[in-house]
């Protein structure tokens, strides 16, 4: 599975419904994505991949594609 696919599965679990995503999807595109859910998603990504995602870098990721790329970079530097 790809990072974007894993992210889609995490979103499906967090929102308890089917969530279709693309590289251009933003938090504003997903109903119910608030700051609490945002933190939950980041924690789940960190746990899944055994990485730490700095808040400043997460805040710079405006799309799911950018978030997936950030996760990929962090995995590569482990």
PDB file of N, CA, C and O in Angstrom, chain B, residues numbered from 101:
ATOM      1  N   UNK B 101       0.850  -1.182   0.000  1.00  0.00           N
ATOM      2  CA  UNK B 101       0.000   0.000   0.000  1.00  0.00           C
ATOM      3  C   UNK B 101       0.897   1.247   0.000  1.00  0.00           C
ATOM      4  O   UNK B 101       1.998   1.226   0.551  1.00  0.00           O
ATOM      5  N   UNK B 102       0.431   2.299  -0.603  1.00  0.00           N
ATOM      6  CA  UNK B 102       1.172   3.552  -0.658  1.00  0.00           C
ATOM      7  C   UNK B 102       0.889   4.390   0.587  1.00  0.00           C
ATOM      8  O   UNK B 102      -0.040   4.108   1.344  1.00  0.00           O
ATOM      9  N   UNK B 103       1.689   5.400   0.780  1.00  0.00           N
ATOM     10  CA  UNK B 103       1.452   6.305   1.908  1.00  0.00           C
ATOM     11  C   UNK B 103       0.084   6.961   1.756  1.00  0.00           C
ATOM     12  O   UNK B 103      -0.650   7.087   2.736  1.00  0.00           O
ATOM     13  N   UNK B 104      -0.266   7.377   0.547  1.00  0.00           N
ATOM     14  CA  UNK B 104      -1.579   7.989   0.339  1.00  0.00           C
ATOM     15  C   UNK B 104      -2.690   6.978   0.636  1.00  0.00           C
ATOM     16  O   UNK B 104      -3.719   7.341   1.207  1.00  0.00           O
ATOM     17  N   UNK B 105      -2.494   5.733   0.259  1.00  0.00           N
ATOM     18  CA  UNK B 105      -3.470   4.690   0.571  1.00  0.00           C
ATOM     19  C   UNK B 105      -3.598   4.472   2.068  1.00  0.00           C
ATOM     20  O   UNK B 105      -4.702   4.315   2.590  1.00  0.00           O
ATOM     21  N   UNK B 106      -2.442   4.463   2.769  1.00  0.00           N
ATOM     22  CA  UNK B 106      -2.475   4.345   4.225  1.00  0.00           C
ATOM     23  C   UNK B 106      -3.180   5.537   4.852  1.00  0.00           C
ATOM     24  O   UNK B 106      -3.943   5.388   5.807  1.00  0.00           O
ATOM     25  N   UNK B 107      -2.922   6.710   4.312  1.00  0.00           N
ATOM     26  CA  UNK B 107      -3.567   7.920   4.816  1.00  0.00           C
ATOM     27  C   UNK B 107      -5.079   7.852   4.612  1.00  0.00           C
ATOM     28  O   UNK B 107      -5.850   8.252   5.484  1.00  0.00           O
ATOM     29  N   UNK B 108      -5.491   7.348   3.467  1.00  0.00           N
ATOM     30  CA  UNK B 108      -6.921   7.183   3.197  1.00  0.00           C
ATOM     31  C   UNK B 108      -7.553   6.223   4.209  1.00  0.00           C
ATOM     32  O   UNK B 108      -8.662   6.466   4.686  1.00  0.00           O
ATOM     33  N   UNK B 109      -6.852   5.138   4.536  1.00  0.00           N
ATOM     34  CA  UNK B 109      -7.359   4.184   5.528  1.00  0.00           C
ATOM     35  C   UNK B 109      -7.448   4.826   6.906  1.00  0.00           C
ATOM     36  O   UNK B 109      -8.411   4.592   7.636  1.00  0.00           O
ATOM     37  N   UNK B 110      -6.458   5.629   7.268  1.00  0.00           N
ATOM     38  CA  UNK B 110      -6.492   6.337   8.548  1.00  0.00           C
ATOM     39  C   UNK B 110      -7.678   7.286   8.591  1.00  0.00           C
ATOM     40  O   UNK B 110      -8.389   7.343   9.594  1.00  0.00           O
ATOM     41  N   UNK B 111      -7.898   8.030   7.514  1.00  0.00           N
ATOM     42  CA  UNK B 111      -9.023   8.964   7.466  1.00  0.00           C
ATOM     43  C   UNK B 111     -10.353   8.218   7.571  1.00  0.00           C
ATOM     44  O   UNK B 111     -11.282   8.685   8.231  1.00  0.00           O
ATOM     45  N   UNK B 112     -10.440   7.073   6.926  1.00  0.00           N
ATOM     46  CA  UNK B 112     -11.662   6.266   6.993  1.00  0.00           C
ATOM     47  C   UNK B 112     -11.938   5.852   8.443  1.00  0.00           C
ATOM     48  O   UNK B 112     -13.084   5.873   8.891  1.00  0.00           O
ATOM     49  N   UNK B 113     -10.884   5.477   9.170  1.00  0.00           N
ATOM     50  CA  UNK B 113     -11.044   5.099  10.575  1.00  0.00           C
ATOM     51  C   UNK B 113     -11.400   6.299  11.448  1.00  0.00           C
ATOM     52  O   UNK B 113     -12.290   6.207  12.293  1.00  0.00           O
ATOM     53  N   UNK B 114     -10.715   7.418  11.252  1.00  0.00           N
ATOM     54  CA  UNK B 114     -10.937   8.617  12.065  1.00  0.00           C
ATOM     55  C   UNK B 114     -12.345   9.164  11.874  1.00  0.00           C
ATOM     56  O   UNK B 114     -13.000   9.554  12.841  1.00  0.00           O
ATOM     57  N   UNK B 115     -12.812   9.192  10.629  1.00  0.00           N
ATOM     58  CA  UNK B 115     -14.118   9.783  10.346  1.00  0.00           C
ATOM     59  C   UNK B 115     -15.247   8.756  10.304  1.00  0.00           C
ATOM     60  O   UNK B 115     -16.413   9.114  10.137  1.00  0.00           O
ATOM     61  N   UNK B 116     -14.897   7.481  10.457  1.00  0.00           N
ATOM     62  CA  UNK B 116     -15.875   6.377  10.496  1.00  0.00           C
ATOM     63  C   UNK B 116     -16.801   6.383   9.277  1.00  0.00           C
ATOM     64  O   UNK B 116     -18.002   6.133   9.375  1.00  0.00           O
ATOM     65  N   UNK B 117     -16.193   6.678   8.127  1.00  0.00           N
ATOM     66  CA  UNK B 117     -16.932   6.638   6.856  1.00  0.00           C
ATOM     67  C   UNK B 117     -15.917   6.586   5.721  1.00  0.00           C
ATOM     68  O   UNK B 117     -14.727   6.833   5.915  1.00  0.00           O
ATOM     69  N   UNK B 118     -16.406   6.266   4.556  1.00  0.00           N
ATOM     70  CA  UNK B 118     -15.555   6.221   3.369  1.00  0.00           C
ATOM     71  C   UNK B 118     -15.095   7.637   3.037  1.00  0.00           C
ATOM     72  O   UNK B 118     -15.912   8.554   2.940  1.00  0.00           O
ATOM     73  N   UNK B 119     -13.813   7.809   2.867  1.00  0.00           N
ATOM     74  CA  UNK B 119     -13.250   9.104   2.516  1.00  0.00           C
ATOM     75  C   UNK B 119     -12.345   8.887   1.310  1.00  0.00           C
ATOM     76  O   UNK B 119     -11.334   8.192   1.401  1.00  0.00           O
ATOM     77  N   UNK B 120     -12.711   9.480   0.194  1.00  0.00           N
ATOM     78  CA  UNK B 120     -11.905   9.360  -1.019  1.00  0.00           C
ATOM     79  C   UNK B 120     -10.957  10.546  -1.084  1.00  0.00           C
ATOM     80  O   UNK B 120     -11.370  11.695  -0.924  1.00  0.00           O
ATOM     81  N   UNK B 121      -9.696  10.260  -1.319  1.00  0.00           N
ATOM     82  CA  UNK B 121      -8.702  11.323  -1.317  1.00  0.00           C
ATOM     83  C   UNK B 121      -7.891  11.314  -2.603  1.00  0.00           C
ATOM     84  O   UNK B 121      -7.782  10.300  -3.293  1.00  0.00           O
ATOM     85  N   UNK B 122      -7.331  12.470  -2.898  1.00  0.00           N
ATOM     86  CA  UNK B 122      -6.383  12.626  -3.994  1.00  0.00           C
ATOM     87  C   UNK B 122      -5.183  13.383  -3.437  1.00  0.00           C
ATOM     88  O   UNK B 122      -5.193  13.813  -2.283  1.00  0.00           O
ATOM     89  N   UNK B 123      -4.175  13.541  -4.241  1.00  0.00           N
ATOM     90  CA  UNK B 123      -3.002  14.304  -3.808  1.00  0.00           C
ATOM     91  C   UNK B 123      -3.347  15.761  -3.526  1.00  0.00           C
ATOM     92  O   UNK B 123      -2.660  16.423  -2.748  1.00  0.00           O
ATOM     93  N   UNK B 124      -4.410  16.265  -4.155  1.00  0.00           N
ATOM     94  CA  UNK B 124      -4.794  17.666  -3.984  1.00  0.00           C
ATOM     95  C   UNK B 124      -5.826  17.896  -2.878  1.00  0.00           C
ATOM     96  O   UNK B 124      -6.179  19.042  -2.604  1.00  0.00           O
ATOM     97  N   UNK B 125      -6.309  16.843  -2.245  1.00  0.00           N
ATOM     98  CA  UNK B 125      -7.312  16.977  -1.192  1.00  0.00           C
ATOM     99  C   UNK B 125      -6.736  17.776  -0.027  1.00  0.00           C
ATOM    100  O   UNK B 125      -5.591  17.571   0.376  1.00  0.00           O
ATOM    101  N   UNK B 126      -7.549  18.693   0.512  1.00  0.00           N
ATOM    102  CA  UNK B 126      -7.159  19.473   1.691  1.00  0.00           C
ATOM    103  C   UNK B 126      -8.105  19.132   2.839  1.00  0.00           C
ATOM    104  O   UNK B 126      -9.142  18.499   2.641  1.00  0.00           O
ATOM    105  N   UNK B 127      -7.734  19.556   4.025  1.00  0.00           N
ATOM    106  CA  UNK B 127      -8.588  19.335   5.194  1.00  0.00           C
ATOM    107  C   UNK B 127      -9.956  19.974   4.987  1.00  0.00           C
ATOM    108  O   UNK B 127     -10.967  19.428   5.430  1.00  0.00           O
ATOM    109  N   UNK B 128      -9.998  21.110   4.326  1.00  0.00           N
ATOM    110  CA  UNK B 128     -11.264  21.803   4.080  1.00  0.00           C
ATOM    111  C   UNK B 128     -12.193  20.995   3.178  1.00  0.00           C
ATOM    112  O   UNK B 128     -13.402  21.223   3.178  1.00  0.00           O
ATOM    113  N   UNK B 129     -11.652  20.067   2.419  1.00  0.00           N
ATOM    114  CA  UNK B 129     -12.461  19.234   1.521  1.00  0.00           C
ATOM    115  C   UNK B 129     -13.180  18.107   2.251  1.00  0.00           C
ATOM    116  O   UNK B 129     -14.079  17.482   1.689  1.00  0.00           O
ATOM    117  N   UNK B 130     -12.795  17.840   3.496  1.00  0.00           N
ATOM    118  CA  UNK B 130     -13.347  16.711   4.238  1.00  0.00           C
ATOM    119  C   UNK B 130     -14.181  17.221   5.404  1.00  0.00           C
ATOM    120  O   UNK B 130     -13.658  17.835   6.334  1.00  0.00           O
ATOM    121  N   UNK B 131     -15.471  16.964   5.345  1.00  0.00           N
ATOM    122  CA  UNK B 131     -16.402  17.416   6.379  1.00  0.00           C
ATOM    123  C   UNK B 131     -16.001  16.809   7.726  1.00  0.00           C
ATOM    124  O   UNK B 131     -15.798  15.600   7.837  1.00  0.00           O
ATOM    125  N   UNK B 132     -15.892  17.652   8.730  1.00  0.00           N
ATOM    126  CA  UNK B 132     -15.580  17.199  10.073  1.00  0.00           C
ATOM    127  C   UNK B 132     -14.108  17.249  10.440  1.00  0.00           C
ATOM    128  O   UNK B 132     -13.742  16.937  11.573  1.00  0.00           O
ATOM    129  N   UNK B 133     -13.247  17.643   9.486  1.00  0.00           N
ATOM    130  CA  UNK B 133     -11.813  17.717   9.780  1.00  0.00           C
ATOM    131  C   UNK B 133     -11.579  19.000  10.571  1.00  0.00           C
ATOM    132  O   UNK B 133     -11.542  20.095  10.011  1.00  0.00           O
ATOM    133  N   UNK B 134     -11.425  18.845  11.870  1.00  0.00           N
ATOM    134  CA  UNK B 134     -11.149  19.976  12.749  1.00  0.00           C
ATOM    135  C   UNK B 134      -9.772  19.783  13.388  1.00  0.00           C
ATOM    136  O   UNK B 134      -9.055  18.845  13.038  1.00  0.00           O
ATOM    137  N   UNK B 135      -9.401  20.654  14.311  1.00  0.00           N
ATOM    138  CA  UNK B 135      -8.067  20.578  14.902  1.00  0.00           C
ATOM    139  C   UNK B 135      -7.872  19.294  15.707  1.00  0.00           C
ATOM    140  O   UNK B 135      -6.775  18.736  15.717  1.00  0.00           O
ATOM    141  N   UNK B 136      -8.911  18.822  16.376  1.00  0.00           N
ATOM    142  CA  UNK B 136      -8.817  17.576  17.129  1.00  0.00           C
ATOM    143  C   UNK B 136      -8.532  16.410  16.193  1.00  0.00           C
ATOM    144  O   UNK B 136      -7.643  15.598  16.450  1.00  0.00           O
ATOM    145  N   UNK B 137      -9.290  16.332  15.111  1.00  0.00           N
ATOM    146  CA  UNK B 137      -9.094  15.259  14.130  1.00  0.00           C
ATOM    147  C   UNK B 137      -7.716  15.355  13.478  1.00  0.00           C
ATOM    148  O   UNK B 137      -7.081  14.340  13.191  1.00  0.00           O
ATOM    149  N   UNK B 138      -7.264  16.583  13.250  1.00  0.00           N
ATOM    150  CA  UNK B 138      -5.955  16.805  12.640  1.00  0.00           C
ATOM    151  C   UNK B 138      -4.860  16.181  13.507  1.00  0.00           C
ATOM    152  O   UNK B 138      -3.995  15.462  13.005  1.00  0.00           O
ATOM    153  N   UNK B 139      -4.903  16.460  14.801  1.00  0.00           N
ATOM    154  CA  UNK B 139      -3.915  15.908  15.727  1.00  0.00           C
ATOM    155  C   UNK B 139      -4.003  14.384  15.748  1.00  0.00           C
ATOM    156  O   UNK B 139      -2.979  13.700  15.749  1.00  0.00           O
ATOM    157  N   UNK B 140      -5.212  13.859  15.763  1.00  0.00           N
ATOM    158  CA  UNK B 140      -5.410  12.413  15.759  1.00  0.00           C
ATOM    159  C   UNK B 140      -4.782  11.769  14.515  1.00  0.00           C
ATOM    160  O   UNK B 140      -4.126  10.732  14.612  1.00  0.00           O
ATOM    161  N   UNK B 141      -4.986  12.383  13.364  1.00  0.00           N
ATOM    162  CA  UNK B 141      -4.436  11.867  12.103  1.00  0.00           C
ATOM    163  C   UNK B 141      -2.910  11.871  12.143  1.00  0.00           C
ATOM    164  O   UNK B 141      -2.277  10.898  11.737  1.00  0.00           O
ATOM    165  N   UNK B 142      -2.324  12.950  12.627  1.00  0.00           N
ATOM    166  CA  UNK B 142      -0.870  13.056  12.689  1.00  0.00           C
ATOM    167  C   UNK B 142      -0.302  11.998  13.646  1.00  0.00           C
ATOM    168  O   UNK B 142       0.701  11.357  13.332  1.00  0.00           O
ATOM    169  N   UNK B 143      -0.934  11.816  14.802  1.00  0.00           N
ATOM    170  CA  UNK B 143      -0.476  10.811  15.768  1.00  0.00           C
ATOM    171  C   UNK B 143      -0.544   9.414  15.151  1.00  0.00           C
ATOM    172  O   UNK B 143       0.381   8.618  15.315  1.00  0.00           O
ATOM    173  N   UNK B 144      -1.627   9.117  14.447  1.00  0.00           N
ATOM    174  CA  UNK B 144      -1.760   7.803  13.814  1.00  0.00           C
ATOM    175  C   UNK B 144      -0.696   7.582  12.739  1.00  0.00           C
ATOM    176  O   UNK B 144      -0.175   6.475  12.604  1.00  0.00           O
ATOM    177  N   UNK B 145      -0.374   8.616  11.982  1.00  0.00           N
ATOM    178  CA  UNK B 145       0.695   8.508  10.986  1.00  0.00           C
ATOM    179  C   UNK B 145       2.040   8.251  11.666  1.00  0.00           C
ATOM    180  O   UNK B 145       2.812   7.398  11.227  1.00  0.00           O
ATOM    181  N   UNK B 146       2.312   8.989  12.733  1.00  0.00           N
ATOM    182  CA  UNK B 146       3.569   8.815  13.453  1.00  0.00           C
ATOM    183  C   UNK B 146       3.685   7.395  14.012  1.00  0.00           C
ATOM    184  O   UNK B 146       4.747   6.777  13.932  1.00  0.00           O
ATOM    185  N   UNK B 147       2.599   6.888  14.572  1.00  0.00           N
ATOM    186  CA  UNK B 147       2.610   5.540  15.128  1.00  0.00           C
ATOM    187  C   UNK B 147       2.784   4.484  14.038  1.00  0.00           C
ATOM    188  O   UNK B 147       3.542   3.529  14.206  1.00  0.00           O
ATOM    189  N   UNK B 148       2.086   4.660  12.934  1.00  0.00           N
ATOM    190  CA  UNK B 148       2.147   3.684  11.847  1.00  0.00           C
ATOM    191  C   UNK B 148       3.561   3.548  11.290  1.00  0.00           C
ATOM    192  O   UNK B 148       4.040   2.442  11.042  1.00  0.00           O
ATOM    193  N   UNK B 149       4.215   4.680  11.099  1.00  0.00           N
ATOM    194  CA  UNK B 149       5.520   4.672  10.445  1.00  0.00           C
ATOM    195  C   UNK B 149       6.700   4.808  11.406  1.00  0.00           C
ATOM    196  O   UNK B 149       7.850   4.747  10.971  1.00  0.00           O
ATOM    197  N   UNK B 150       6.441   4.991  12.702  1.00  0.00           N
ATOM    198  CA  UNK B 150       7.524   5.124  13.668  1.00  0.00           C
ATOM    199  C   UNK B 150       8.371   6.359  13.431  1.00  0.00           C
ATOM    200  O   UNK B 150       9.596   6.320  13.550  1.00  0.00           O
ATOM    201  N   UNK B 151       7.705   7.458  13.094  1.00  0.00           N
ATOM    202  CA  UNK B 151       8.404   8.712  12.792  1.00  0.00           C
ATOM    203  C   UNK B 151       7.847   9.820  13.673  1.00  0.00           C
ATOM    204  O   UNK B 151       6.828   9.653  14.343  1.00  0.00           O
ATOM    205  N   UNK B 152       8.538  10.951  13.658  1.00  0.00           N
ATOM    206  CA  UNK B 152       8.041  12.152  14.327  1.00  0.00           C
ATOM    207  C   UNK B 152       7.829  13.219  13.266  1.00  0.00           C
ATOM    208  O   UNK B 152       8.722  13.503  12.467  1.00  0.00           O
ATOM    209  N   UNK B 153       6.647  13.804  13.266  1.00  0.00           N
ATOM    210  CA  UNK B 153       6.318  14.852  12.298  1.00  0.00           C
ATOM    211  C   UNK B 153       6.271  16.190  13.035  1.00  0.00           C
ATOM    212  O   UNK B 153       5.316  16.458  13.765  1.00  0.00           O
ATOM    213  N   UNK B 154       7.286  17.027  12.853  1.00  0.00           N
ATOM    214  CA  UNK B 154       7.311  18.327  13.521  1.00  0.00           C
ATOM    215  C   UNK B 154       6.118  19.190  13.121  1.00  0.00           C
ATOM    216  O   UNK B 154       5.721  19.226  11.956  1.00  0.00           O
ATOM    217  N   UNK B 155       5.564  19.876  14.100  1.00  0.00           N
ATOM    218  CA  UNK B 155       4.371  20.703  13.877  1.00  0.00           C
ATOM    219  C   UNK B 155       4.601  21.706  12.750  1.00  0.00           C
ATOM    220  O   UNK B 155       3.726  21.902  11.906  1.00  0.00           O
ATOM    221  N   UNK B 156       5.768  22.340  12.730  1.00  0.00           N
ATOM    222  CA  UNK B 156       6.027  23.350  11.702  1.00  0.00           C
ATOM    223  C   UNK B 156       5.972  22.755  10.301  1.00  0.00           C
ATOM    224  O   UNK B 156       5.485  23.400   9.372  1.00  0.00           O
ATOM    225  N   UNK B 157       6.466  21.534  10.142  1.00  0.00           N
ATOM    226  CA  UNK B 157       6.440  20.893   8.825  1.00  0.00           C
ATOM    227  C   UNK B 157       5.043  20.404   8.473  1.00  0.00           C
ATOM    228  O   UNK B 157       4.633  20.472   7.314  1.00  0.00           O
ATOM    229  N   UNK B 158       4.319  19.916   9.456  1.00  0.00           N
ATOM    230  CA  UNK B 158       2.937  19.483   9.219  1.00  0.00           C
ATOM    231  C   UNK B 158       2.091  20.676   8.801  1.00  0.00           C
ATOM    232  O   UNK B 158       1.268  20.567   7.892  1.00  0.00           O
ATOM    233  N   UNK B 159       2.287  21.811   9.456  1.00  0.00           N
ATOM    234  CA  UNK B 159       1.511  23.013   9.127  1.00  0.00           C
ATOM    235  C   UNK B 159       1.798  23.515   7.718  1.00  0.00           C
ATOM    236  O   UNK B 159       0.945  24.154   7.102  1.00  0.00           O
ATOM    237  N   UNK B 160       2.989  23.233   7.206  1.00  0.00           N
ATOM    238  CA  UNK B 160       3.336  23.644   5.842  1.00  0.00           C
ATOM    239  C   UNK B 160       2.672  22.756   4.790  1.00  0.00           C
ATOM    240  O   UNK B 160       2.543  23.158   3.633  1.00  0.00           O
ATOM    241  N   UNK B 161       2.254  21.563   5.180  1.00  0.00           N
ATOM    242  CA  UNK B 161       1.618  20.624   4.252  1.00  0.00           C
ATOM    243  C   UNK B 161       0.148  21.003   4.100  1.00  0.00           C
ATOM    244  O   UNK B 161      -0.653  20.754   5.000  1.00  0.00           O
ATOM    245  N   UNK B 162      -0.203  21.589   2.995  1.00  0.00           N
ATOM    246  CA  UNK B 162      -1.571  22.071   2.770  1.00  0.00           C
ATOM    247  C   UNK B 162      -2.471  21.024   2.119  1.00  0.00           C
ATOM    248  O   UNK B 162      -3.694  21.093   2.235  1.00  0.00           O
ATOM    249  N   UNK B 163      -1.863  20.057   1.435  1.00  0.00           N
ATOM    250  CA  UNK B 163      -2.653  19.012   0.770  1.00  0.00           C
ATOM    251  C   UNK B 163      -2.231  17.645   1.300  1.00  0.00           C
ATOM    252  O   UNK B 163      -1.179  17.507   1.926  1.00  0.00           O
ATOM    253  N   UNK B 164      -3.054  16.645   1.044  1.00  0.00           N
ATOM    254  CA  UNK B 164      -2.689  15.297   1.467  1.00  0.00           C
ATOM    255  C   UNK B 164      -1.460  14.805   0.715  1.00  0.00           C
ATOM    256  O   UNK B 164      -0.681  14.017   1.252  1.00  0.00           O
ATOM    257  N   UNK B 165      -1.282  15.256  -0.505  1.00  0.00           N
ATOM    258  CA  UNK B 165      -0.084  14.910  -1.258  1.00  0.00           C
ATOM    259  C   UNK B 165       1.165  15.456  -0.587  1.00  0.00           C
ATOM    260  O   UNK B 165       2.184  14.769  -0.518  1.00  0.00           O
ATOM    261  N   UNK B 166       1.094  16.668  -0.099  1.00  0.00           N
ATOM    262  CA  UNK B 166       2.229  17.265   0.607  1.00  0.00           C
ATOM    263  C   UNK B 166       2.472  16.552   1.935  1.00  0.00           C
ATOM    264  O   UNK B 166       3.620  16.361   2.334  1.00  0.00           O
ATOM    265  N   UNK B 167       1.402  16.158   2.617  1.00  0.00           N
ATOM    266  CA  UNK B 167       1.546  15.417   3.867  1.00  0.00           C
ATOM    267  C   UNK B 167       2.174  14.047   3.603  1.00  0.00           C
ATOM    268  O   UNK B 167       3.053  13.613   4.348  1.00  0.00           O
ATOM    269  N   UNK B 168       1.733  13.378   2.563  1.00  0.00           N
ATOM    270  CA  UNK B 168       2.299  12.078   2.197  1.00  0.00           C
ATOM    271  C   UNK B 168       3.780  12.224   1.852  1.00  0.00           C
ATOM    272  O   UNK B 168       4.586  11.373   2.227  1.00  0.00           O
ATOM    273  N   UNK B 169       4.145  13.290   1.145  1.00  0.00           N
ATOM    274  CA  UNK B 169       5.549  13.531   0.790  1.00  0.00           C
ATOM    275  C   UNK B 169       6.387  13.783   2.042  1.00  0.00           C
ATOM    276  O   UNK B 169       7.535  13.345   2.119  1.00  0.00           O
ATOM    277  N   UNK B 170       5.824  14.481   3.014  1.00  0.00           N
ATOM    278  CA  UNK B 170       6.510  14.726   4.279  1.00  0.00           C
ATOM    279  C   UNK B 170       6.768  13.399   4.994  1.00  0.00           C
ATOM    280  O   UNK B 170       7.873  13.158   5.481  1.00  0.00           O
ATOM    281  N   UNK B 171       5.764  12.553   5.053  1.00  0.00           N
ATOM    282  CA  UNK B 171       5.922  11.232   5.686  1.00  0.00           C
ATOM    283  C   UNK B 171       7.011  10.448   4.958  1.00  0.00           C
ATOM    284  O   UNK B 171       7.860   9.829   5.599  1.00  0.00           O
ATOM    285  N   UNK B 172       6.992  10.470   3.651  1.00  0.00           N
ATOM    286  CA  UNK B 172       7.997   9.762   2.862  1.00  0.00           C
ATOM    287  C   UNK B 172       9.407  10.254   3.174  1.00  0.00           C
ATOM    288  O   UNK B 172      10.331   9.453   3.312  1.00  0.00           O
ATOM    289  N   UNK B 173       9.571  11.583   3.285  1.00  0.00           N
ATOM    290  CA  UNK B 173      10.893  12.149   3.619  1.00  0.00           C
ATOM    291  C   UNK B 173      11.347  11.692   5.004  1.00  0.00           C
ATOM    292  O   UNK B 173      12.516  11.362   5.205  1.00  0.00           O
ATOM    293  N   UNK B 174      10.424  11.676   5.946  1.00  0.00           N
ATOM    294  CA  UNK B 174      10.776  11.281   7.317  1.00  0.00           C
ATOM    295  C   UNK B 174      11.154   9.811   7.380  1.00  0.00           C
ATOM    296  O   UNK B 174      12.082   9.441   8.099  1.00  0.00           O
ATOM    297  N   UNK B 175      10.454   8.977   6.645  1.00  0.00           N
ATOM    298  CA  UNK B 175      10.781   7.557   6.592  1.00  0.00           C
ATOM    299  C   UNK B 175      12.182   7.370   6.007  1.00  0.00           C
ATOM    300  O   UNK B 175      12.970   6.564   6.503  1.00  0.00           O
ATOM    301  N   UNK B 176      12.477   8.109   4.965  1.00  0.00           N
ATOM    302  CA  UNK B 176      13.764   7.971   4.273  1.00  0.00           C
ATOM    303  C   UNK B 176      14.957   8.406   5.139  1.00  0.00           C
ATOM    304  O   UNK B 176      16.081   7.957   4.918  1.00  0.00           O
ATOM    305  N   UNK B 177      14.711   9.272   6.113  1.00  0.00           N
ATOM    306  CA  UNK B 177      15.812   9.776   6.940  1.00  0.00           C
ATOM    307  C   UNK B 177      15.963   9.003   8.242  1.00  0.00           C
ATOM    308  O   UNK B 177      16.756   9.393   9.099  1.00  0.00           O
ATOM    309  N   UNK B 178      15.228   7.929   8.404  1.00  0.00           N
ATOM    310  CA  UNK B 178      15.347   7.111   9.615  1.00  0.00           C
ATOM    311  C   UNK B 178      16.587   6.283   9.579  1.00  0.00           C
ATOM    312  O   UNK B 178      16.854   5.531  10.516  1.00  0.00           O
TER     313      UNK B 178
END
